Amino acid sequence: MNKKITFQITLFLFLIIIIFFFYYKYFFLKESKINLAIQNLKIETFDSGNNVIKNIRYFSTDKQGNEYLIISEYGEISNKDANIILMKNVTSQINLFKKDTIYINSKFAEYNSLTFDTNFKEDVFLEYSEHKINSENMDLSFKKNFVQIYNNIIYKSPTNELFADKLEIDLLTKDSKIFMFNNEKIRILGK
């Protein structure tokens, strides 16, 4: 009987030791310290209450077969509207059905994920065929099939260079209107 009790106690202690090691290995929280100076890591931080999304990519197609692709390096969801994505370092491409492709670049953009309307801001560059447009702002509305480019517009074509304040383009008819905010005349340089 003495051997039997000794064997049971040994078995019980062995079981306790196995449970302790199992708990220590898989459940015990270990504190790990990372020395960033040694690893030489580049850490980017944003002063934002929202979550930052990296490498955003949206693609959509409308009923007419036009395709819209917008890519952003960083983005976050707006505090005011959950459908608005605030983007940084934006590249966009519009493939018009059976027509040319429009390329758009800007530093910032507000993209509506429901309507696909996009407001490009700061260093906006638009390229279409042989036409190039630089400006500070551009509003793209797919619902209205309308583009509004404004603030310090420089339009370059193979034959002309134009300086204006506002340019409106109908995406369906390709009709455009050019304005100045005050009574100044639009400057056009011929090549």
N, C-alpha and C positions, 0 to 999 in steps of 0.2 A: 504494500500500500504506500509506503514511503517513496518508492520509485515512481509510482503512478502520480503522486502529487508533485514531485520534482519535475517530472516530464510535462505536466500540465502548466506549471509555473513557467518553465522554460519556453514552452510553446506560446503562452500568453505574452511573455516579455518579447519574444521574437516578433509576434504579431504587432505589438505596440511600436517596436522599432521600425518595422516596415511601414506602418501607417505614418509615423513621424517623418521618415525620409520621403515618402510619397507626398505628404502635405508640404514639406519644406521645398521640394523640387518643383512642384506644379502650382501651389497656391500661395506660397509665401512671397510677399511683395519685396522685390529687390530694388534698391535705389542705385541707379546708374548715373554716373557723371560723365559728361562729354566735354572734352577739352577742345573748344572751337579754335583756339590758337594753333594747336597742333594739326588739326584737320584742314585748316585754312578754308572754311566754308563761307560762301557768300549767302547772307540771310537778308531777304527782303521783307520789310514790314509795311503794313498799311494802317493808317489811322482811320479805321472804319468800324462802325457798329455791325455791319453786315459781313457775311461770308464772302470772301474773294474767290472767284472762279477763274481758273487758269485755262488758257487755250480753248476759248469758246468757238463753236462752229455751228451756225444755223443754215439750213438749206430749205428752200420752199419753191414750189411750182404753182403757177396760177392756171386758170381755165384756158387761157390763150396759148399756153405752152412756154411762157416766159419763166426763166429760172433765176432765183435770187440766192446768192451765197454771201454770208457775212462771217468774217473771222476776226477774232479779237484776242490779243495777248492776255488781257485781264478784264474781268467784269464783275459786277455785283448787282444784286437786285435792289431796286429803288425802295426807299422807305415810304414814299407816297403811293406807289402803285406796284403791285407784285408782278404785273405784266411788262414793266419797263426794266430793261437791262442796261445799266450804265457801263459802257465799254471803253477800254483804253487801247491805243495802238491798233486801229481798225483798218482792215482791208475788205473790200466788197467787190463782188462781180455780179453783173446783171447780164444774162444771156437772153436777148430779145429774140423771140421765135422768128426764124428765117431772116434774121438781121444781124448786125454787128453786136459785139460785146462791149459793155460799159464797165470800166474799172474805176473804183473810188478808193482813196486812201485818206485817213484823217487821224489826228491824235486822239480824239474822243468822239463818242456817238451815244445816243439814246435810242435803243432798239425796242420797239413794241412787239412782243412775241405773239400777240393775237392778230394784229393788223399788218405786221411786217414793216410799218412805217418807221423810218429812221431819220434822226436829226444828227447830222455830222457837224462837228465843231473843231475849230482850230487846225490850220494848215490843211485845208481840204484840197485834194487834187483829184480831178475827174478827167479820164481819158476815154474818148470815143472815136474810133476810126483814126483820123489824122487831127482831131480836135482835142485841145488840152485846155483845161480850165483850172485856175487856182483861185481860191477864195478863203474866207474865214468861216462861213456857214453854208450848209446845204440841207434842205428838208426834202425828203423823198417820201411820197405818198403813193402807195400801190392802189389804195381804194379810189383815189381820184386820178390815177395815172398821171401824176404831176410832179415836177421837180422845180424847186425854188432855190436858187443860188444867190447869196447876197453877201455884202461887205467885202470891199476891196477885190473885185473880180478882175482877173487878167485872163483873157481868152486868146488863145493862139491857134491859128489855122495855117495851112500851108501858104495862104496868100495874105492874111491880115493878122494884126494884133490889136485887141480891143481892151479898153479900160472902162469899167462901169461899176455901179453899185448893186444892181439887182438884175437877175436873169431868170426868166420863167420858161420852162420847157414842157410841152404836152408830150407825154411818152407815146401816145397813140398816133397823133398826126405829125409829130416832130416840129410843130410850130413853136417858135420862140419869140419872146418879147424881152427887150433890154431897156432898163430904166436907170435914171440917176435919182437919188433921194432929194436933191435940191434942184434948182433950175440950171445947173451946169450942163454943158453938152458932153456927150459921150465921146471919148477920144478914140480914134481909129487910126492905126498906122498901117499903110500898105507896104507890101514887100515887092 
